[in-house]
Amino acid sequence: MIKIDCRDFSDKDKFYDVLNENIDFDYEVRNLDALFDQLIYVDPRLRLTNYKEIYKNLGDYAPRVMRVFLDSVRMYDVNIDFIS
C-alpha cells in the first residue's frame, strides 16, 4: 500500500513533488492529464490520509484534483482510499 499524507500538499508544485516521490509512475507527472494517465496503472492500493487538506492547501485547484482521483476510481477501478 502506498500511503500519502495530504497535509504534505502545501501547494500545487509540492502536490506533484510528493506524488512523484511516492508513486512509481512511468514518467514524472506535472499536470492533471498526466496524473490521470498514470493513476490507472498504480498498484497497489493508494491511501490518501487527511484528504480534506487538499481543499485547504490547493484552493481552486483542489476540485480538479479530486475529480481526477475520483474519475480514476470510477472509470478504471483504481484502488484509492480517502481517509480524513
Residue pairs with C-beta under 8 A, 6 or more apart in sequence:
1 44
1 45
1 46
1 47
2 22
2 23
2 42
2 44
2 45
2 46
2 47
3 47
3 49
4 18
4 19
4 22
4 23
4 46
4 47
4 48
4 49
5 49
5 50
6 48
6 49
6 50
6 51
6 52
6 53
6 54
6 57
7 50
7 53
7 57
8 14
8 18
9 15
9 18
9 53
9 54
9 57
9 58
10 57
11 57
11 58
12 58
12 61
15 54
15 57
15 58
15 61
15 65
16 29
16 30
16 35
19 25
19 29
19 35
20 28
20 29
23 38
23 42
23 46
25 38
25 41
26 38
26 41
27 34
27 38
29 35
29 38
32 64
32 65
32 68
35 68
36 68
36 71
36 72
39 46
39 68
39 69
39 72
39 76
39 78
39 80
40 72
40 75
40 76
40 78
42 78
42 79
44 79
45 79
45 80
45 81
46 78
46 79
46 80
46 81
47 80
47 81
47 83
48 54
48 69
48 80
48 81
48 82
48 83
49 83
50 83
50 84
51 82
51 83
51 84
52 84
54 62
54 65
54 66
55 62
55 63
55 66
58 65
69 80
69 82
72 78
72 80
73 79
73 80
